[in-house]
């Protein structure tokens, strides 16, 4: 795999009881950061993996029924998360962003897409199809806010499902193949079903030659992967498919157990983010 530089950056957070993300966890409200992958590709430039929260999320959840999303999952979006302020904070030039990869279309992963319209978008056809299906109440129940992804983005999509599959290195076992979205072996999209329709992760090798799997919401925490403890059925059945979610979690557990140098980064886990930033295993 061609090496890339990865920065794993927080962009906003939400707050809800931890037990909703892992059986047996605390009933107390817990902050969950929304992480964004800034991938600096040696040839393509800057590529974003998801976008985190954005002030556009507040606008999109102002009317009903969309406001129910914000009420049930309170968010924290500070002024420094405004698009250009956030880019400047992390030394990202807007004109250098070449593309965006979307793990899935829940609001906390695509809230910044209004700022990226016109760029190549790598995503799941199944996920985009759910976002564009009619029914505002249905979409809110599924965590989807169609207004966050401008319709003009659809013309710029390259779908994971249509990309040739290649073998993954042994570092990622039991995951065996991924979609080579750039055609150079640097970024391999990996299906991680269960959380919602069209949910994928991204396998890469960073500049330190470490295998990294960006796991999206296939788990909310590295602790849940390490212990192989899923969320309660209420959570998984509401958003996706419980049995598929648990099978994916089992594969992530096996990958973490079998490959001690593999960095698995769930999109809402502060512990995994801190460990990766410091160069430690988790």
C-alpha positions in Angstrom: 0.0 0.0 0.0 1.2 3.5 -0.8 1.8 5.5 2.4 -0.2 8.6 3.2 -0.1 11.0 6.1 -3.1 10.9 8.5 -4.2 13.4 11.0 -7.2 12.3 13.1 -9.0 15.5 14.1 -12.1 16.3 16.3 -14.8 18.5 14.8 -17.5 18.9 17.4 -19.1 16.4 19.7 -22.4 14.9 20.8 -23.6 13.8 24.2 -25.7 10.8 25.2 -25.6 8.0 27.7 -22.7 5.6 27.3 -24.9 2.5 27.7 -26.5 3.3 24.3 -23.1 2.5 22.7 -22.0 -0.5 24.7 -24.0 -2.9 26.9 -23.2 -2.5 30.5 -21.7 0.9 30.2 -22.6 3.9 32.4 -26.0 5.5 32.3 -24.4 8.9 32.7 -24.3 11.2 29.7 -20.9 11.0 27.9 -19.2 13.2 25.3 -18.4 11.6 22.0 -16.1 13.5 19.6 -16.8 13.5 15.9 -13.5 12.7 14.3 -12.4 13.7 10.8 -9.5 12.1 8.9 -7.2 14.5 7.1 -5.3 12.4 4.7 -2.4 14.0 2.9 -1.8 11.9 -0.2 1.6 12.3 -1.9 0.1 12.8 -5.4 -3.6 13.8 -4.9 -3.3 16.4 -2.1 -5.6 16.6 0.9 -8.5 14.2 1.2 -11.1 14.2 4.0 -12.6 11.2 5.6 -16.0 12.4 6.8 -16.5 16.0 7.9 -17.7 15.9 11.5 -20.1 18.5 12.8 -20.6 21.9 11.3 -22.8 24.9 12.0 -24.9 23.7 9.1 -26.1 20.9 11.4 -27.8 23.5 13.6 -29.5 25.0 10.6 -30.6 21.6 9.3 -32.1 20.6 12.6 -34.0 23.8 13.2 -37.4 22.8 11.7 -39.5 19.8 12.7 -39.2 16.8 12.5 -35.5 17.4 12.0 -35.2 19.1 15.4 -35.9 15.8 17.1 -32.4 14.7 16.0 -30.8 17.5 17.9 -33.0 17.0 21.0 -32.2 13.3 21.3 -28.5 13.7 20.5 -27.4 17.1 21.9 -24.4 18.5 20.0 -21.6 20.9 20.9 -20.5 23.1 18.0 -18.2 25.9 19.1 -17.5 29.0 16.9 -14.1 27.7 15.9 -15.8 24.9 14.0 -17.0 27.3 11.4 -15.5 25.9 8.2 -12.7 28.4 7.4 -11.8 28.8 11.1 -11.5 25.0 11.5 -9.4 24.7 8.3 -7.1 27.5 9.5 -6.7 25.9 12.9 -5.3 22.8 11.3 -3.3 24.5 8.6 -5.6 23.2 5.8 -5.9 25.3 2.6 -9.4 25.0 1.3 -8.1 25.0 -2.3 -5.9 22.0 -1.5 -8.7 19.7 -0.6 -9.0 17.3 -3.5 -11.8 15.0 -2.5 -13.9 13.6 0.4 -14.5 10.0 1.5 -17.8 9.5 3.4 -18.1 6.4 5.6 -21.9 6.8 5.8 -24.5 9.6 5.6 -25.5 10.2 9.2 -25.6 13.9 10.1 -22.5 13.9 12.3 -20.4 12.6 9.4 -21.6 14.8 6.5 -22.5 18.1 8.2 -19.6 19.9 6.4 -20.5 18.7 2.9 -22.0 22.0 1.8 -18.5 23.3 1.9 -17.2 20.5 -0.4 -19.8 20.5 -3.2 -18.1 20.1 -6.6 -15.3 17.9 -5.3 -15.0 14.2 -6.0 -17.1 12.3 -3.4 -16.3 8.6 -2.6 -19.2 6.9 -0.9 -21.7 4.0 -0.9 -24.4 4.0 -3.5 -26.7 2.2 -0.9 -26.0 5.0 1.6 -26.7 7.8 -0.8 -29.8 6.1 -1.9 -31.2 6.0 1.6 -30.4 9.7 2.0 -32.3 10.6 -1.1 -35.4 8.4 -0.4 -38.5 10.5 0.4 -39.9 10.7 4.0 -38.5 13.3 6.4 -39.7 11.4 9.5 -38.1 8.2 8.3 -34.8 10.0 7.5 -34.7 11.6 11.0 -35.3 8.3 12.6 -32.3 6.9 10.7 -30.1 9.9 11.5 -30.2 11.3 8.0 -30.4 15.0 7.1 -30.7 15.3 3.3 -30.2 19.0 3.3 -26.6 18.6 4.6 -25.5 17.0 1.3 -26.4 19.3 -1.7 -28.0 17.5 -4.6 -25.2 18.7 -6.9 -22.9 16.4 -4.9 -24.6 13.4 -6.4 -23.1 14.0 -9.9 -19.6 13.9 -8.4 -19.9 10.5 -6.7 -17.8 7.5 -7.2 -19.4 4.5 -5.5 -17.5 2.0 -3.4 -19.6 -0.8 -4.8 -18.4 -0.1 -8.4 -14.7 0.0 -7.6 -12.5 -3.0 -8.3 -11.6 -5.0 -5.1 -8.0 -5.7 -4.2 -6.5 -7.9 -1.5 -5.8 -6.3 1.8 -2.4 -6.9 3.5 -2.4 -9.5 6.3 -2.2 -6.7 8.9 -6.0 -6.2 8.4 -7.1 -9.9 8.8 -9.8 -11.1 9.0 -10.7 -8.4 6.6 -9.4 -9.6 3.2 -10.3 -7.1 0.5 -11.1 -3.5 -0.1 -12.2 -1.2 -2.9 -9.2 0.6 -4.4 -10.9 4.0 -4.7 -8.0 5.9 -6.1 -6.6 3.1 -8.1 -3.1 3.2 -6.6 -3.5 1.0 -3.5 -3.3 3.9 -1.0 -7.0 4.0 0.2 -9.0 0.9 0.3 -12.7 1.1 1.3 -13.8 -1.8 3.5 -17.5 -2.8 3.9 -18.4 -2.7 7.6 -22.1 -3.5 7.6 -24.7 -3.3 10.3 -24.6 0.3 11.6 -26.7 1.5 8.7 -27.1 0.9 5.0 -24.0 1.7 3.1 -21.6 1.8 6.0 -17.9 1.5 5.1 -14.5 2.0 6.7 -11.2 2.9 5.1 -7.9 1.0 5.3 -4.6 2.8 4.8 -0.9 2.7 5.7 0.4 5.9 7.3 3.8 7.6 7.0 5.1 5.5 10.0 4.2 2.4 8.0 1.4 1.5 10.4 -1.7 -0.2 9.2 -4.8 1.9 10.1 -8.5 1.1 9.8 -10.8 4.1 10.0 -13.9 2.3 11.4 -16.6 4.9 11.2 -19.5 3.9 13.5 -18.9 0.1 13.3 -18.1 0.7 17.0 -18.3 3.8 19.2 -15.2 2.9 21.2 -12.0 0.9 21.1 -13.0 -0.6 24.4 -16.1 -2.1 22.9 -13.9 -3.6 20.1 -11.4 -4.9 22.6 -14.1 -6.6 24.8 -16.3 -7.4 21.8 -19.4 -5.9 23.6 -22.0 -4.4 21.2 -24.6 -1.7 21.9 -28.0 -2.8 23.2 -30.3 -4.2 20.5 -32.4 -1.1 20.8 -29.6 1.0 19.4 -28.6 -1.3 16.6 -32.1 -2.2 15.5 -33.1 1.5 15.4 -30.3 2.5 13.0 -29.4 -0.7 11.2 -29.2 -4.5 11.4 -28.3 -6.0 14.8 -26.8 -9.3 13.6 -24.7 -7.7 10.9 -23.5 -5.1 13.3 -22.4 -7.8 15.8 -20.7 -9.8 13.1 -18.7 -6.8 12.0 -17.8 -6.0 15.7 -16.6 -9.6 16.0 -14.3 -9.1 12.9 -13.0 -5.9 14.4 -12.2 -7.7 17.7 -10.4 -10.4 15.8 -8.4 -7.8 13.8 -7.4 -6.0 17.0 -6.5 -9.2 18.7 -4.5 -10.8 15.9 -2.7 -7.6 14.7 -1.3 -5.8 17.7 0.2 -3.0 15.5 -3.1 -2.3 13.7 -4.6 1.0 14.7 -8.4 0.8 14.6 -10.0 4.3 14.9 -13.7 4.5 15.6 -15.1 7.9 14.7 -16.3 8.8 18.2 -13.6 7.4 20.4 -11.4 9.9 22.2 -9.2 7.1 23.7 -8.3 5.7 20.3 -7.7 9.1 18.9 -5.3 10.1 21.7 -3.4 6.8 21.5 -3.0 7.2 17.7 -1.9 10.8 18.1 0.8 9.8 20.6 1.9 6.8 18.5 0.8 4.3 21.0 -1.1 1.1 20.6 -4.6 0.8 22.2 
